[in-house]
Amino acid sequence: MQDDMGLVGLSGKVAIVTGAGMGMGSATARLLARRGASVIVCDINEVAAHATCDAIRTETGVAEIVLCDVAQEDQVEALVERTVKIFGRLDCAVNNAVVSPDNRPIAEADMAMFDKVLSVDLRSVMLCMKYEIRQMLAQQSSGSIVNVGSVSSVRPQPNNAAYVAAKHGVIGMTRTGSLEYAPKGIRVNAVLPGAIDTPMLRGALETSGFTEADFAPALSRFGRFGRPEEVAEASAWLCSDAASYVTGHSLAVEGGYLTR
Ligand SMILES: NC(=O)c1ccc[n+]([C@@H]2O[C@H](COP(=O)([O-])OP(=O)(O)OC[C@H]3O[C@@H](n4cnc5c(N)ncnc54)[C@H](O)[C@@H]3O)[C@@H](O)[C@H]2O)c1
């Protein structure tokens, strides 16, 4: 794909996006491909992964699918191995996959669900970073990792303790990784989406019986939900060489929700 975007472009780079079948992951995979990256579309959902991969190829981008449950260490290790086998290297990763929380107060917590949310929304980020960074170190090249947190990484919300804990942890691991690997030229940052119009958010609305008009004014200064593409722009910039002096940062893309 032609890349005339200078430092913001991703031409020649290889990127993994986890949870790339839907929502923000899909928008991110598509944008990285449009910016010139060769993209590994990673998801647990085969149908969704094919939809994203087909969309990228229709736009003349380069993408391959690797099916993977990011909560399983052997599968994450294999994800990075397959990436290198297919595209020869790894330069960027957006660790984005998520399972939705079950919206119960702490006294009603289902501990099996708590463990699952921690496993997919937090432990997976550790697993992905572990194997992504190993590969970047082996290449002796610079690299960029973007972990997808949430406004819940910095502001709790009721009835979501597992998700809030996981997302707070994502920032802690991001900042730790940034300190450990800056000397090796590997940058580790986070994006913190606000209310973004994805299948996850639509599912939450359906469960609650509320609409965008009920919620959006309280969740965004713009009075609307964000678009997945608006978060993808932040991740693409952090992946690119344009962000070469940025690490350990949490970039909120939340329509001003966190501003008080
Ligand atoms: N949508 C929002 O309003 C919002 C707000 C804040 C943060 N976020 C964060 O943004 C990221 C993307 O959210 P989204 O709304 O696009 O989610 P989504 O539910 O729309 O899509 C999540 C994707 O992850 C995949 N996935 C689920 N479990 C997986 C696993 N074990 N292994 C691999 N893939 C798996 C799903 O198949 C799906 O394609 C998440 O980290 C989420 O916490 C979303």
Ligand as a Chemical Component Dictionary entry (heavy atoms), coordinates in Angstrom:
data_LIG
# 
_chem_comp.id                   LIG 
_chem_comp.type                 NON-POLYMER 
_chem_comp.pdbx_formal_charge   0 
_chem_comp.three_letter_code    LIG 
# 
loop_
_chem_comp_atom.comp_id 
_chem_comp_atom.atom_id 
_chem_comp_atom.alt_atom_id 
_chem_comp_atom.type_symbol 
_chem_comp_atom.charge 
_chem_comp_atom.model_Cartn_x 
_chem_comp_atom.model_Cartn_y 
_chem_comp_atom.model_Cartn_z 
_chem_comp_atom.pdbx_ordinal 
LIG N1  N1  N 0  -16.476 0.477   23.818 1  
LIG C1  C1  C 0  -16.205 1.287   24.804 2  
LIG O1  O1  O 0  -16.990 2.185   25.125 3  
LIG C2  C2  C 0  -14.901 1.153   25.560 4  
LIG C3  C3  C 0  -14.631 2.097   26.571 5  
LIG C4  C4  C 0  -13.429 2.035   27.236 6  
LIG C5  C5  C 0  -12.494 1.074   26.920 7  
LIG N2  N2  N 1  -12.784 0.157   25.948 8  
LIG C6  C6  C 0  -11.730 -0.825  25.646 9  
LIG O2  O2  O 0  -11.474 -0.841  24.256 10 
LIG C7  C7  C 0  -11.071 -2.165  23.860 11 
LIG C8  C8  C 0  -11.942 -2.642  22.726 12 
LIG O3  O3  O 0  -13.294 -2.624  23.170 13 
LIG P1  P1  P 0  -14.519 -2.806  22.151 14 
LIG O4  O4  O 0  -15.617 -1.993  22.709 15 
LIG O5  O5  O -1 -14.058 -2.608  20.751 16 
LIG O6  O6  O 0  -14.843 -4.356  22.418 17 
LIG P2  P2  P 0  -15.757 -5.391  21.543 18 
LIG O7  O7  O 0  -16.418 -6.270  22.552 19 
LIG O8  O8  O 0  -16.600 -4.650  20.589 20 
LIG O9  O9  O 0  -14.653 -6.241  20.761 21 
LIG C9  C9  C 0  -13.754 -7.032  21.508 22 
LIG C10 C10 C 0  -13.053 -8.019  20.598 23 
LIG O10 O10 O 0  -12.191 -8.840  21.425 24 
LIG C11 C11 C 0  -12.351 -10.187 21.024 25 
LIG N3  N3  N 0  -11.999 -11.084 22.150 26 
LIG C12 C12 C 0  -12.737 -11.332 23.266 27 
LIG N4  N4  N 0  -12.095 -12.221 24.050 28 
LIG C13 C13 C 0  -10.941 -12.549 23.413 29 
LIG C14 C14 C 0  -9.874  -13.423 23.721 30 
LIG N5  N5  N 0  -9.861  -14.138 24.858 31 
LIG N6  N6  N 0  -8.836  -13.521 22.853 32 
LIG C15 C15 C 0  -8.841  -12.805 21.683 33 
LIG N7  N7  N 0  -9.830  -11.957 21.341 34 
LIG C16 C16 C 0  -10.875 -11.836 22.210 35 
LIG C17 C17 C 0  -13.813 -10.290 20.624 36 
LIG O11 O11 O 0  -14.059 -11.432 19.805 37 
LIG C18 C18 C 0  -14.014 -8.967  19.886 38 
LIG O12 O12 O 0  -13.682 -9.071  18.516 39 
LIG C19 C19 C 0  -11.172 -3.011  25.123 40 
LIG O13 O13 O 0  -9.902  -3.116  25.729 41 
LIG C20 C20 C 0  -12.134 -2.233  26.007 42 
LIG O14 O14 O 0  -11.957 -2.488  27.375 43 
LIG C21 C21 C 0  -13.971 0.162   25.273 44 
# 
loop_
_chem_comp_bond.comp_id 
_chem_comp_bond.atom_id_1 
_chem_comp_bond.atom_id_2 
_chem_comp_bond.value_order 
_chem_comp_bond.pdbx_ordinal 
LIG N1  C1  SING 1  
LIG C1  O1  DOUB 2  
LIG C1  C2  SING 3  
LIG C2  C3  SING 4  
LIG C2  C21 DOUB 5  
LIG C3  C4  DOUB 6  
LIG C4  C5  SING 7  
LIG C5  N2  DOUB 8  
LIG N2  C6  SING 9  
LIG N2  C21 SING 10 
LIG C6  O2  SING 11 
LIG C6  C20 SING 12 
LIG O2  C7  SING 13 
LIG C7  C8  SING 14 
LIG C7  C19 SING 15 
LIG C8  O3  SING 16 
LIG O3  P1  SING 17 
LIG P1  O4  DOUB 18 
LIG P1  O5  SING 19 
LIG P1  O6  SING 20 
LIG O6  P2  SING 21 
LIG P2  O7  DOUB 22 
LIG P2  O8  SING 23 
LIG P2  O9  SING 24 
LIG O9  C9  SING 25 
LIG C9  C10 SING 26 
LIG C10 O10 SING 27 
LIG C10 C18 SING 28 
LIG O10 C11 SING 29 
LIG C11 N3  SING 30 
LIG C11 C17 SING 31 
LIG N3  C12 SING 32 
LIG N3  C16 SING 33 
LIG C12 N4  DOUB 34 
LIG N4  C13 SING 35 
LIG C13 C14 SING 36 
LIG C13 C16 DOUB 37 
LIG C14 N5  SING 38 
LIG C14 N6  DOUB 39 
LIG N6  C15 SING 40 
LIG C15 N7  DOUB 41 
LIG N7  C16 SING 42 
LIG C17 O11 SING 43 
LIG C17 C18 SING 44 
LIG C18 O12 SING 45 
LIG C19 O13 SING 46 
LIG C19 C20 SING 47 
LIG C20 O14 SING 48 
# 
